């Protein structure tokens, strides 16, 4: 229930305040302006203070950036290039440029995007400075156990793969990284086994590579340039984002095939080079298995064994029929096991053997389903 407001009850209060008559319009406007302006002034003061704190924090971070740059022996032109990168990317913490390779790579991508709008000679000079910066800061290579986040973290000699549609499946094309700067990836011509395959400028591609951790990564790229001098090569656009499938590699095919294998128990399989040679060195510790191979991927395989196995055991595959011809001699380390069913990631696999495995898988991929995954 709403009670009526009795203005007479406010008489004593108004009397104490010395307010006997009704306030005029000027007084009301003054009060309203005061009520409205106080929060606005407080908000303005907060905004000014916040901006000042941000500016001071940025200045401190910029000073720290210069200090670290000096410690890494950056010369004046390299320091200036570093400051330009920080300015182009509007980083709140510029010092992160020299402490995080991911921050550095994304900031450089913004800088390159800006440089591409200007003169080519200016961009070439800046690319040289960026190359020197990477070397001195220590961002030319990433640790082997670290997952890459952009194609700027590829290494010279790294294999890159492309799937070329062929009938109901694909053919595998491959090349390797010849050179790398912050503008593009320089590769040799793509090959179908040993035969060059011609690509066109501005052609868009899905490309794949396998990192040092053995995992498959794919990225969207474009052919910037097809060149023939001084030797045939391609320039491919960098990708700022790499993709992985949560449910397994894109390079993967189900298999139903029995094969022979050799097991080296985890306790005997500790080695920095867990390849086929290790089985020869420790032949007395190895035992024979019969497997039902259930799947082959670019990064490993899965199977059912006739014996109980353990995580980190090494498995050497044997076979010369069907897809086993490609994986024959491959070594896998068990990463997941449930009873007699297990899954392996390849261990000590070289580029030639992996290319042979991928080539065999490519011919078994369903073209329509694979292309749907790449959309």
VOBA-1610 file (N, C-alpha, C; in pm, whole numbers, padded with zeros to 5 digits, always signed):
BEGIN
Unk+00085-00120+00000Unk+00000+00000+00000Unk+00087+00123+00000Unk+00058+00221-00087Unk+00138+00344-00095Unk+00072+00452-00011Unk+00145+00503+00088Unk+00090+00607+00176Unk+00110+00744+00112Unk+00008+00835+00125Unk+00023+00972+00071Unk+00132+01048+00145Unk+00209+01127+00069Unk+00319+01205+00127Unk+00265+01334+00187Unk+00285+01353+00317Unk+00238+01474+00388Unk+00352+01573+00397Unk+00348+01679+00314Unk+00459+01776+00307Unk+00477+01850+00437Unk+00367+01857+00519Unk+00377+01932+00645Unk+00472+01864+00742Unk+00490+01733+00727Unk+00580+01662+00820Unk+00725+01703+00802Unk+00757+01764+00685Unk+00894+01808+00659Unk+00921+01949+00713Unk+00816+02008+00774Unk+00831+02147+00823Unk+00947+02166+00917Unk+00957+02084+01023Unk+01071+02102+01116Unk+01207+02090+01048Unk+01213+01996+00952Unk+01342+01978+00883Unk+01374+02102+00801Unk+01277+02148+00724Unk+01299+02267+00641Unk+01332+02389+00725Unk+01267+02393+00844Unk+01294+02508+00933Unk+01438+02507+00980Unk+01483+02384+01017Unk+01623+02371+01059Unk+01719+02411+00947Unk+01681+02377+00824Unk+01765+02410+00710Unk+01749+02555+00665Unk+01660+02623+00729Unk+01637+02763+00692Unk+01564+02776+00561Unk+01492+02671+00522Unk+01421+02673+00394Unk+01272+02674+00423Unk+01211+02794+00416Unk+01068+02805+00445Unk+00987+02811+00317Unk+01042+02873+00217Unk+00969+02885+00091Unk+01013+02777-00006Unk+00929+02751-00105Unk+00962+02654-00210Unk+01084+02702-00288Unk+01180+02613-00318Unk+01300+02656-00393Unk+01263+02702-00533Unk+01334+02806-00578Unk+01305+02854-00714Unk+01374+02764-00816Unk+01345+02786-00945Unk+01399+02701-01052Unk+01551+02708-01060Unk+01611+02820-01031Unk+01757+02834-01035Unk+01825+02744-00933Unk+01764+02737-00815Unk+01821+02651-00710Unk+01812+02504-00750Unk+01695+02468-00806Unk+01676+02328-00849Unk+01778+02290-00956Unk+01798+02381-01054Unk+01895+02353-01161Unk+02036+02338-01104Unk+02070+02424-01007Unk+02203+02417-00946Unk+02224+02283-00876Unk+02119+02242-00803Unk+02128+02113-00732Unk+02144+01998-00830Unk+02061+02002-00938Unk+02068+01896-01038Unk+02205+01891-01104Unk+02257+02009-01139Unk+02391+02014-01201Unk+02497+01956-01109Unk+02484+01987-00979Unk+02579+01936-00881Unk+02571+01783-00872Unk+02446+01734-00864Unk+02425+01588-00852Unk+02480+01514-00974Unk+02458+01572-01095Unk+02504+01507-01218Unk+02654+01521-01236Unk+02708+01639-01204Unk+02849+01666-01233Unk+02945+01590-01143Unk+02905+01563-01018Unk+02996+01495-00925Unk+03035+01357-00977Unk+02938+01271-01015Unk+02978+01140-01071Unk+03060+01153-01199Unk+03023+01253-01285Unk+03099+01273-01408Unk+03243+01312-01379Unk+03259+01403-01282Unk+03395+01445-01245Unk+03475+01329-01186Unk+03408+01248-01104Unk+03475+01132-01046Unk+03517+01033-01156Unk+03425+01008-01252Unk+03455+00918-01364Unk+03570+00973-01448Unk+03567+01105-01473Unk+03675+01168-01550Unk+03808+01156-01479Unk+03805+01179-01347Unk+03929+01168-01269Unk+03984+01025-01273Unk+03891+00927-01263Unk+03932+00787-01269Unk+03994+00753-01405Unk+03930+00801-01513Unk+03980+00774-01648Unk+04118+00835-01669Unk+04133+00961-01623Unk+04262+01031-01638Unk+04371+00956-01561Unk+04336+00915-01437Unk+04434+00844-01354Unk+04470+00709-01416Unk+04366+00641-01469Unk+04390+00509-01530Unk+04482+00522-01651Unk+04454+00622-01734Unk+04539+00644-01852Unk+04680+00680-01812Unk+04691+00760-01707Unk+04825+00799-01659Unk+04901+00677-01610Unk+04831+00589-01534Unk+04896+00468-01483Unk+04939+00377-01598Unk+04851+00366-01701Unk+04885+00283-01818Unk+05006+00340-01890Unk+05006+00474-01907Unk+05117+00538-01976Unk+05247+00517-01900Unk+05240+00533-01766Unk+05360+00515-01685Unk+05407+00370-01690Unk+05310+00274-01686Unk+05347+00132-01694Unk+05410+00101-01829Unk+05353+00160-01936Unk+05408+00139-02070Unk+05548+00197-02081Unk+05568+00317-02020Unk+05700+00380-02023Unk+05802+00295-01949Unk+05760+00240-01833Unk+05851+00152-01758Unk+05885+00027-01839Unk+05781-00029-01905Unk+05802-00148-01987Unk+05891-00117-02107Unk+05873+00002-02165Unk+05957+00042-02279Unk+06102+00058-02234Unk+06121+00115-02113Unk+06257+00127-02059Unk+06318-00012-02036Unk+06234-00104-01986Unk+06281-00240-01964Unk+06317-00306-02097Unk+06236-00278-02201Unk+06263-00332-02335Unk+06399-00283-02384Unk+06425-00154-02366Unk+06554-00098-02409Unk+06670-00160-02329Unk+06646-00182-02201Unk+06751-00240-02115Unk+06785-00383-02160Unk+06680-00463-02185Unk+06703-00601-02229Unk+06770-00603-02366Unk+06725-00510-02454Unk+06786-00499-02587Unk+06935-00470-02577Unk+06972-00383-02482Unk+07114-00351-02461Unk+07189-00474-02411Unk+07125-00552-02322Unk+07189-00673-02270Unk+07213-00777-02380Unk+07126-00776-02481Unk+07138-00871-02592Unk+07221-00813-02708Unk+07289-00703-02681Unk+07381-00641-02777Unk+07314-00595-02906Unk+07191-00545-02895Unk+07124-00488-03012Unk+07186-00351-03042Unk+07216-00327-03170Unk+07269-00196-03205Unk+07153-00096-03218Unk+07187+00029-03254Unk+07087+00136-03257Unk+06975+00106-03357Unk+07011+00058-03475Unk+06907+00031-03577Unk+06816-00085-03535Unk+06874-00184-03466Unk+06793-00297-03420Unk+06702-00255-03305Unk+06755-00169-03216Unk+06672-00116-03107Unk+06556-00035-03165Unk+06586+00045-03266Unk+06482+00128-03330Unk+06376+00039-03394Unk+06419-00069-03460Unk+06325-00163-03522Unk+06235-00227-03417Unk+06294-00259-03301Unk+06217-00318-03192Unk+06111-00220-03142Unk+06149-00092-03130Unk+06053+00011-03086Unk+05942+00030-03189Unk+05975+00019-03317Unk+05872+00034-03421Unk+05772-00082-03414Unk+05823-00202-03387Unk+05735-00318-03373Unk+05640-00296-03256Unk+05697-00250-03143Unk+05615-00226-03024Unk+05508-00121-03052Unk+05547-00015-03126Unk+05452+00091-03159Unk+05342+00044-03252Unk+05379-00039-03352Unk+05280-00086-03451Unk+05178-00180-03389Unk+05220-00254-03285Unk+05130-00353-03226Unk+05054-00300-03105Unk+05088-00175-03060Unk+05019-00111-02947Unk+05021-00199-02822Unk+05134-00262-02796Unk+05145-00349-02680Unk+05141-00270-02550Unk+05063-00319-02454Unk+05062-00256-02322Unk+05189-00289-02245Unk+05251-00402-02280Unk+05375-00443-02214Unk+05482-00470-02321Unk+05545-00365-02374Unk+05642-00381-02482Unk+05756-00478-02450Unk+05792-00489-02321Unk+05904-00577-02283Unk+05875-00723-02317Unk+05746-00757-02330Unk+05710-00895-02366Unk+05763-00934-02504Unk+05797-00835-02587Unk+05852-00862-02720Unk+05979-00946-02714Unk+06056-00929-02609Unk+06184-00999-02600Unk+06182-01112-02498Unk+06064-01139-02441Unk+06053-01249-02345Unk+05958-01358-02392Unk+05877-01329-02495Unk+05780-01428-02545Unk+05786-01433-02697Unk+05819-01550-02752Unk+05827-01564-02897Unk+05689-01549-02962Unk+05583-01589-02891Unk+05448-01574-02946Unk+05410-01427-02959Unk+05441-01349-02856Unk+05414-01204-02862Unk+05496-01141-02974Unk+05622-01179-02983Unk+05710-01125-03087Unk+05655-01158-03226Unk+05617-01284-03249Unk+05568-01325-03381Unk+05442-01250-03422Unk+05348-01235-03330Unk+05223-01167-03365Unk+05245-01017-03386Unk+05336-00959-03308Unk+05368-00818-03327Unk+05438-00795-03460Unk+05529-00885-03496Unk+05599-00876-03624Unk+05499-00889-03740Unk+05400-00976-03724Unk+05298-00993-03830Unk+05226-00860-03857Unk+05195-00786-03750Unk+05130-00655-03767Unk+05224-00557-03835Unk+05350-00561-03797Unk+05450-00471-03858Unk+05465-00501-04007Unk+05472-00629-04044Unk+05486-00669-04184Unk+05364-00625-04264Unk+05246-00641-04205Unk+05123-00598-04273Unk+05129-00450-04308Unk+05184-00371-04219Unk+05199-00228-04245Unk+05306-00202-04352Unk+05417-00275-04342Unk+05527-00253-04437Unk+05488-00288-04580Unk+05399-00384-04596Unk+05360-00426-04730Unk+05283-00317-04805Unk+05237-00218-04732Unk+05167-00107-04797Unk+05266-00004-04854Unk+05393-00013-04813Unk+05491+00088-04851Unk+05590+00040-04955Unk+05701+00114-04973Unk+05802+00080-05072Unk+05869-00055-05042Unk+05900-00130-05148Unk+05961-00262-05133Unk+06099-00253-05068Unk+06178-00153-05104Unk+06314-00142-05050Unk+06311-00119-04900Unk+06215-00041-04854Unk+06202-00017-04710Unk+06170-00147-04637Unk+06082-00227-04697Unk+06046-00355-04635Unk+06165-00450-04634Unk+06242-00454-04741Unk+06359-00542-04747Unk+06459-00508-04637Unk+06482-00378-04617Unk+06576-00336-04514Unk+06526-00374-04375Unk+06396-00358-04354Unk+06339-00393-04223Unk+06343-00545-04201Unk+06322-00623-04307Unk+06329-00769-04296Unk+06468-00814-04251Unk+06571-00749-04302Unk+06708-00783-04261Unk+06727-00753-04112Unk+06672-00639-04069Unk+06684-00605-03927Unk+06607-00704-03840Unk+06491-00747-03886Unk+06411-00843-03810Unk+06482-00978-03800Unk+06550-01019-03908Unk+06627-01144-03906Unk+06737-01137-03801Unk+06809-01022-03798Unk+06915-01002-03698Unk+06856-01001-03557Unk+06740-00939-03541Unk+06674-00934-03410Unk+06643-01074-03360Unk+06585-01155-03447Unk+06550-01292-03407Unk+06672-01369-03356Unk+06781-01356-03430Unk+06903-01428-03393Unk+06953-01383-03256Unk+06958-01252-03235Unk+07015-01199-03111Unk+06924-01222-02991Unk+06793-01211-03013Unk+06699-01231-02902Unk+06687-01379-02867Unk+06713-01465-02967Unk+06704-01610-02944Unk+06572-01669-02988Unk+06506-01603-03086Unk+06376-01649-03135Unk+06385-01712-03274Unk+06504-01756-03315Unk+06515-01823-03444Unk+06469-01969-03433Unk+06491-02030-03316Unk+06454-02170-03295Unk+06369-02182-03169Unk+06280-02280-03169Unk+06204-02308-03048Unk+06247-02444-02995Unk+06232-02468-02864Unk+06270-02598-02807Unk+06194-02712-02874Unk+06256-02827-02883Unk+06195-02943-02951Unk+06064-02987-02887Unk+06050-02965-02755Unk+05928-03010-02686Unk+05819-02903-02683Unk+05842-02792-02752Unk+05744-02683-02750Unk+05659-02686-02877Unk+05528-02675-02861Unk+05437-02675-02976Unk+05449-02542-03051Unk+05463-02544-03184Unk+05469-02419-03260Unk+05332-02352-03263Unk+05331-02219-03277Unk+05203-02146-03281Unk+05184-02072-03413Unk+05291-02048-03489Unk+05282-01986-03620Unk+05385-02050-03713Unk+05373-02025-03843Unk+05470-02081-03938Unk+05605-02009-03930Unk+05612-01899-03859Unk+05741-01832-03839Unk+05834-01917-03752Unk+05778-02019-03689Unk+05857-02106-03603Unk+05899-02236-03673Unk+05878-02242-03805Unk+05933-02352-03885Unk+06085-02342-03887Unk+06149-02452-03923Unk+06295-02454-03930Unk+06341-02485-04072Unk+06462-02446-04105Unk+06518-02478-04236Unk+06523-02630-04252Unk+06483-02677-04370Unk+06482-02821-04396Unk+06352-02889-04356Unk+06264-02813-04290Unk+06136-02870-04248Unk+06055-02915-04370Unk+05995-03033-04363Unk+05911-03084-04472Unk+05771-03025-04463Unk+05719-02979-04578Unk+05582-02930-04588Unk+05508-03016-04690Unk+05384-03051-04658Unk+05306-03141-04743Unk+05176-03075-04789Unk+05130-03114-04907Unk+05004-03067-04963Unk+04931-03187-05022Unk+04799-03189-05007Unk+04717-03293-05068Unk+04660-03242-05200Unk+04693-03310-05310Unk+04640-03273-05442Unk+04529-03371-05478Unk+04405-03322-05506Unk+04295-03412-05541Unk+04329-03503-05659Unk+04293-03629-05644Unk+04317-03726-05752Unk+04209-03833-05745Unk+04123-03836-05847Unk+04010-03930-05852Unk+03929-03918-05722Unk+03912-04030-05648Unk+03831-04026-05527Unk+03912-03997-05401Unk+04044-03980-05417Unk+04128-03954-05299Unk+04227-03842-05330Unk+04353-03861-05291Unk+04454-03756-05308Unk+04589-03816-05347Unk+04672-03728-05398Unk+04814-03756-05412Unk+04890-03663-05319Unk+04997-03714-05263Unk+05077-03635-05171Unk+05184-03557-05246Unk+05191-03425-05220Unk+05299-03341-05271Unk+05382-03297-05151Unk+05511-03284-05172Unk+05597-03244-05061Unk+05708-03151-05108Unk+05758-03072-05016Unk+05871-02985-05042Unk+05940-02961-04909Unk+06045-02880-04908Unk+06110-02846-04781Unk+06143-02698-04776Unk+06155-02649-04654Unk+06185-02507-04633Unk+06331-02481-04666Unk+06353-02390-04762Unk+06490-02354-04803Unk+06539-02231-04728Unk+06447-02140-04702Unk+06482-02016-04633Unk+06356-01964-04565Unk+06378-01873-04472Unk+06266-01825-04393Unk+06295-01684-04346Unk+06204-01592-04372Unk+06212-01461-04309Unk+06072-01425-04262Unk+06053-01303-04215Unk+05923-01267-04159Unk+05821-01226-04262Unk+05860-01225-04390Unk+05764-01199-04496Unk+05703-01327-04549Unk+05788-01429-04572Unk+05739-01549-04641Unk+05824-01672-04607Unk+05770-01788-04645Unk+05841-01916-04636Unk+05892-01947-04776Unk+06022-01961-04790Unk+06080-01996-04920Unk+06100-02148-04925Unk+06037-02212-05024Unk+06048-02357-05037Unk+06095-02394-05177Unk+06135-02519-05193Unk+06161-02571-05326Unk+06028-02600-05394Unk+06030-02640-05520Unk+05906-02679-05588Unk+05842-02798-05517Unk+05710-02805-05519Unk+05643-02923-05463Unk+05665-03041-05557Unk+05690-03157-05498Unk+05718-03277-05575Unk+05612-03383-05550Unk+05576-03453-05657Unk+05498-03576-05644Unk+05600-03689-05654Unk+05643-03738-05537Unk+05757-03827-05527Unk+05881-03755-05579Unk+05925-03780-05703Unk+06045-03709-05752Unk+06012-03612-05866Unk+05884-03599-05900Unk+05846-03516-06015Unk+05789-03381-05970Unk+05845-03268-06020Unk+05794-03135-05982Unk+05650-03116-06028Unk+05572-03048-05944Unk+05434-03014-05977Unk+05422-02863-05977Unk+05371-02808-06085Unk+05365-02662-06099Unk+05245-02605-06023Unk+05272-02505-05941Unk+05166-02429-05873Unk+05162-02288-05931Unk+05052-02217-05908Unk+05035-02084-05965Unk+05042-01977-05856Unk+05090-01859-05895Unk+05090-01746-05802Unk+04948-01716-05756Unk+04934-01680-05630Unk+04806-01648-05565Unk+04718-01770-05542Unk+04770-01889-05573Unk+04694-02010-05545Unk+04688-02032-05394Unk+04569-02062-05342Unk+04553-02087-05200Unk+04562-02236-05171Unk+04624-02269-05059Unk+04651-02409-05025Unk+04628-02435-04878Unk+04593-02560-04846Unk+04608-02611-04711Unk+04739-02689-04710Unk+04829-02652-04620Unk+04957-02722-04611Unk+04970-02785-04473Unk+05058-02884-04464Unk+05074-02962-04341Unk+05223-02975-04308Unk+05251-02988-04179Unk+05387-03026-04139Unk+05379-03099-04006Unk+05487-03168-03972Unk+05495-03240-03845Unk+05607-03177-03764Unk+05572-03132-03643Unk+05668-03064-03558Unk+05762-03165-03492Unk+05858-03111-03416Unk+05956-03197-03349Unk+05888-03289-03248Unk+05769-03249-03199Unk+05697-03334-03104Unk+05622-03447-03175Unk+05633-03455-03310Unk+05570-03561-03387Unk+05425-03537-03420Unk+05369-03424-03378Unk+05227-03397-03401Unk+05205-03325-03535Unk+05086-03349-03591Unk+05050-03291-03720Unk+04989-03152-03702Unk+05036-03057-03782Unk+04981-02921-03783Unk+04947-02885-03927Unk+04839-02811-03945Unk+04805-02765-04080Unk+04779-02615-04077Unk+04796-02553-04192Unk+04775-02408-04199Unk+04729-02368-04339Unk+04661-02257-04344Unk+04613-02200-04469Unk+04719-02104-04521Unk+04755-02116-04648Unk+04857-02030-04704Unk+04823-01994-04848Unk+04905-01907-04905Unk+04888-01865-05044Unk+05025-01858-05109Unk+05031-01895-05236Unk+05158-01885-05310Unk+05177-01738-05347Unk+05275-01674-05280Unk+05306-01534-05314Unk+05370-01524-05451Unk+05464-01616-05475Unk+05546-01603-05595Unk+05600-01739-05639Unk+05602-01761-05771Unk+05668-01878-05830Unk+05790-01825-05905Unk+05909-01864-05860Unk+06032-01809-05920Unk+06118-01921-05979Unk+06199-01885-06077Unk+06285-01983-06145Unk+06433-01943-06140Unk+06462-01826-06080Unk+06601-01779-06075Unk+06634-01738-05931Unk+06753-01771-05881Unk+06863-01845-05946Unk+06838-01995-05956Unk+06736-02045-05880Unk+06693-02184-05891Unk+06544-02187-05860Unk+06471-02287-05907Unk+06326-02289-05886Unk+06290-02286-05737Unk+06199-02197-05701Unk+06153-02190-05563Unk+06018-02120-05556Unk+05952-02133-05442Unk+05823-02070-05416Unk+05833-01983-05293Unk+05752-01878-05290Unk+05735-01800-05168Unk+05591-01821-05121Unk+05577-01874-04998Unk+05446-01900-04940Unk+05419-01802-04827Unk+05293-01760-04816Unk+05253-01668-04709Unk+05260-01738-04573Unk+05300-01662-04472Unk+05299-01713-04335Unk+05155-01728-04286Unk+05136-01818-04191Unk+05006-01833-04125Unk+05024-01799-03977Unk+04936-01714-03926Unk+04943-01675-03784Unk+04868-01774-03696Unk+04802-01871-03759Unk+04726-01969-03682Unk+04751-02108-03738Unk+04775-02204-03651Unk+04794-02343-03689Unk+04677-02425-03635Unk+04639-02528-03709Unk+04523-02609-03672Unk+04563-02752-03640Unk+04491-02811-03545Unk+04503-02953-03514Unk+04363-03009-03496Unk+04346-03137-03531Unk+04217-03202-03510Unk+04214-03265-03372Unk+04107-03238-03297Unk+04094-03295-03163Unk+04073-03446-03168Unk+04006-03493-03275Unk+03974-03636-03284Unk+04078-03716-03362Unk+04197-03659-03383Unk+04303-03732-03453Unk+04356-03656-03572Unk+04460-03711-03635Unk+04521-03645-03749Unk+04429-03646-03871Unk+04446-03545-03956Unk+04377-03548-04085Unk+04436-03662-04168Unk+04569-03679-04157Unk+04636-03793-04222Unk+04615-03916-04135Unk+04506-03987-04157Unk+04478-04107-04081Unk+04381-04196-04156Unk+04399-04326-04145Unk+04311-04419-04216Unk+04289-04544-04130Unk+04165-04594-04126Unk+04142-04719-04053Unk+04205-04837-04128Unk+04250-04935-04054Unk+04317-05052-04114Unk+04267-05177-04043Unk+04256-05285-04115Unk+04229-05417-04056Unk+04330-05514-04116Unk+04444-05524-04050Unk+04551-05605-04108Unk+04637-05665-03996Unk+04663-05791-04005Unk+04748-05859-03908Unk+04894-05842-03946Unk+04978-05818-03846Unk+05121-05803-03875Unk+05204-05854-03758Unk+05329-05878-03787Unk+05424-05916-03683Unk+05491-05789-03629Unk+05532-05795-03504Unk+05598-05679-03442Unk+05695-05727-03336Unk+05781-05637-03294Unk+05877-05666-03187Unk+05856-05561-03077Unk+05856-05608-02954Unk+05835-05517-02840Unk+05964-05505-02759Unk+05995-05382-02719Unk+06104-05356-02626Unk+06042-05290-02504Unk+06047-05356-02388Unk+05981-05302-02268Unk+06033-05162-02232Unk+05947-05084-02168Unk+05981-04945-02135Unk+06111-04935-02056Unk+06132-05027-01962Unk+06253-05022-01879Unk+06380-05039-01961Unk+06369-05107-02077Unk+06485-05130-02163Unk+06487-05035-02283Unk+06385-04946-02289Unk+06369-04864-02409Unk+06407-04719-02388Unk+06479-04692-02281Unk+06519-04553-02254Unk+06638-04516-02339Unk+06612-04431-02436Unk+06718-04391-02529Unk+06679-04259-02596Unk+06780-04177-02625Unk+06754-04052-02696Unk+06737-04076-02846Unk+06769-04199-02891Unk+06755-04236-03033Unk+06678-04368-03043Unk+06545-04363-03019Unk+06467-04488-03016Unk+06424-04535-03155Unk+06520-04560-03243Unk+06490-04608-03378Unk+06509-04757-03389Unk+06500-04811-03512Unk+06517-04956-03534Unk+06651-05009-03484Unk+06756-04924-03487Unk+06889-04970-03443Unk+06890-05011-03297Unk+06803-04946-03217Unk+06798-04979-03074Unk+06756-05124-03053Unk+06669-05174-03139Unk+06622-05313-03127Unk+06736-05410-03157Unk+06826-05369-03247Unk+06941-05454-03279Unk+07039-05457-03162Unk+07053-05340-03095Unk+07146-05331-02982Unk+07095-05411-02862Unk+06963-05419-02846Unk+06906-05483-02727Unk+06817-05602-02767Unk+06869-05681-02857Unk+06792-05794-02911Unk+06753-05893-02802Unk+06835-05907-02697Unk+06805-06003-02590Unk+06686-05959-02505Unk+06656-05829-02506Unk+06545-05777-02425Unk+06414-05771-02503Unk+06421-05794-02634Unk+06302-05780-02720Unk+06222-05909-02725Unk+06091-05895-02753Unk+06005-06013-02769Unk+05912-05993-02888Unk+05874-06103-02952Unk+05788-06098-03070Unk+05641-06087-03030Unk+05564-06017-03116Unk+05421-05998-03095Unk+05348-06023-03225Unk+05219-06054-03214Unk+05130-06053-03329Unk+05026-05945-03304Unk+05013-05852-03398Unk+04922-05739-03381Unk+04812-05741-03485Unk+04698-05687-03446Unk+04592-05656-03541Unk+04593-05505-03555Unk+04652-05457-03665Unk+04664-05313-03687Unk+04525-05256-03715Unk+04486-05149-03640Unk+04352-05092-03655Unk+04352-04953-03716Unk+04465-04887-03715Unk+04470-04753-03774Unk+04613-04706-03793Unk+04635-04631-03902Unk+04767-04572-03928Unk+04747-04423-03950Unk+04828-04344-03882Unk+04820-04198-03891Unk+04956-04141-03928Unk+04956-04014-03959Unk+05083-03947-03988Unk+05172-03936-03866Unk+05110-03943-03747Unk+05188-03928-03623Unk+05202-04057-03544Unk+05137-04166-03590Unk+05148-04290-03514Unk+05053-04397-03566Unk+05027-04498-03483Unk+04939-04607-03524Unk+04870-04664-03401Unk+04764-04743-03426Unk+04692-04809-03317Unk+04675-04956-03354Unk+04665-05040-03252Unk+04658-05184-03278Unk+04607-05258-03155Unk+04577-05387-03176Unk+04542-05478-03067Unk+04649-05586-03063Unk+04703-05612-02944Unk+04814-05707-02930Unk+04766-05840-02872Unk+04843-05944-02897Unk+04812-06074-02837Unk+04871-06086-02696Unk+04939-05981-02651Unk+04999-05982-02516Unk+04972-05850-02446Unk+04980-05852-02312Unk+04965-05730-02233Unk+05087-05640-02256Unk+05061-05510-02273Unk+05168-05414-02296Unk+05158-05301-02193Unk+05261-05216-02190Unk+05263-05104-02095Unk+05295-04973-02168Unk+05254-04864-02107Unk+05289-04733-02163Unk+05441-04719-02171Unk+05486-04652-02278Unk+05626-04623-02306Unk+05703-04742-02362Unk+05637-04858-02375Unk+05701-04968-02449Unk+05725-04922-02593Unk+05830-04974-02655Unk+05856-04946-02797Unk+05810-05065-02881Unk+05745-05036-02994Unk+05694-05139-03084Unk+05754-05118-03223Unk+05817-05218-03278Unk+05873-05215-03413Unk+05782-05296-03505Unk+05726-05231-03607Unk+05633-05297-03699Unk+05707-05372-03809Unk+05648-05486-03849Unk+05702-05566-03958Unk+05590-05602-04055Unk+05614-05594-04184Unk+05513-05633-04282Unk+05544-05574-04418Unk+05498-05643-04525Unk+05529-05596-04659Unk+05409-05595-04752Unk+05289-05605-04694Unk+05169-05606-04776Unk+05080-05487-04740Unk+05014-05431-04842Unk+04924-05319-04819Unk+04996-05200-04757Unk+04931-05136-04662Unk+04991-05018-04600Unk+05111-05054-04512Unk+05123-05182-04476Unk+05238-05226-04396Unk+05369-05206-04470Unk+05362-05205-04602Unk+05483-05181-04681Unk+05541-05044-04649Unk+05452-04946-04623Unk+05498-04810-04591Unk+05547-04799-04448Unk+05479-04869-04355Unk+05516-04854-04213Unk+05616-04960-04167Unk+05653-05051-04254Unk+05750-05154-04218Unk+05879-05090-04165Unk+05922-05133-04048Unk+06043-05077-03988Unk+06019-04954-03903Unk+05893-04907-03896Unk+05862-04790-03813Unk+05856-04831-03666Unk+05901-04741-03581Unk+05900-04765-03437Unk+05800-04670-03372Unk+05717-04724-03283Unk+05621-04642-03210Unk+05639-04659-03060Unk+05617-04549-02987Unk+05619-04557-02840Unk+05474-04554-02791Unk+05436-04647-02707Unk+05297-04653-02659Unk+05266-04532-02571Unk+05160-04460-02609Unk+05120-04341-02532Unk+04987-04364-02461Unk+04916-04471-02500Unk+04788-04501-02436Unk+04762-04650-02451Unk+04725-04714-02341Unk+04700-04858-02348Unk+04581-04893-02259Unk+04496-04983-02310Unk+04382-05032-02234Unk+04367-05181-02264Unk+04411-05263-02170Unk+04412-05407-02194Unk+04511-05442-02305Unk+04460-05501-02414Unk+04545-05539-02527Unk+04542-05434-02639Unk+04458-05331-02621Unk+04445-05224-02722Unk+04538-05110-02686Unk+04611-05060-02783Unk+04706-04952-02753Unk+04719-04855-02870Unk+04779-04742-02839Unk+04804-04638-02940Unk+04948-04590-02925Unk+05015-04572-03038Unk+05156-04531-03039Unk+05175-04400-03112Unk+05278-04327-03071Unk+05329-04216-03154Unk+05464-04261-03208Unk+05496-04220-03331Unk+05622-04263-03391Unk+05739-04211-03310Unk+05843-04290-03303Unk+05965-04252-03231Unk+06084-04265-03326Unk+06161-04159-03335Unk+06281-04162-03420Unk+06251-04177-03567Unk+06137-04127-03613Unk+06102-04141-03755Unk+06167-04032-03837Unk+06235-04068-03947Unk+06299-03968-04032Unk+06201-03921-04139Unk+06238-03815-04210Unk+06149-03753-04309Unk+06111-03848-04421Unk+06207-03926-04469Unk+06178-04016-04581Unk+06074-04121-04545Unk+06088-04180-04427Unk+05993-04281-04384Unk+05855-04220-04361Unk+05852-04099-04299Unk+05722-04035-04275Unk+05654-03999-04408Unk+05733-03952-04504Unk+05676-03918-04635Unk+05615-04041-04701Unk+05682-04157-04688Unk+05629-04281-04745Unk+05497-04320-04678Unk+05489-04302-04545Unk+05366-04334-04471Unk+05254-04240-04514Unk+05283-04110-04522Unk+05181-04012-04562Unk+05133-04037-04705Unk+05225-04076-04791Unk+05189-04104-04931Unk+05090-04220-04938Unk+05114-04322-04856Unk+05023-04437-04853Unk+04887-04398-04797Unk+04887-04314-04694Unk+04760-04270-04634Unk+04681-04183-04730Unk+04751-04092-04802Unk+04683-03998-04893Unk+04599-04071-04996Unk+04648-04182-05046Unk+04574-04258-05146Unk+04453-04330-05091Unk+04440-04335-04959Unk+04326-04404-04896Unk+04225-04307-04834Unk+04257-04177-04834Unk+04166-04078-04776Unk+04043-04060-04863Unk+03931-04041-04798Unk+03808-04010-04870Unk+03811-03862-04908Unk+03808-03834-05037Unk+03825-03697-05083Unk+03716-03603-05029Unk+03592-03647-05038Unk+03480-03560-04999Unk+03486-03529-04849Unk+03508-03632-04766Unk+03512-03614-04621Unk+03631-03527-04580Unk+03744-03548-04645Unk+03865-03470-04611Unk+03847-03324-04647Unk+03794-03297-04766Unk+03773-03159-04808Unk+03672-03088-04719Unk+03574-03162-04667Unk+03476-03103-04576Unk+03546-03059-04446Unk+03646-03135-04401Unk+03721-03098-04280Unk+03806-02975-04302Unk+03845-02950-04425Unk+03934-02838-04456Unk+03860-02709-04487Unk+03729-02713-04487Unk+03652-02589-04515Unk+03656-02496-04398
//
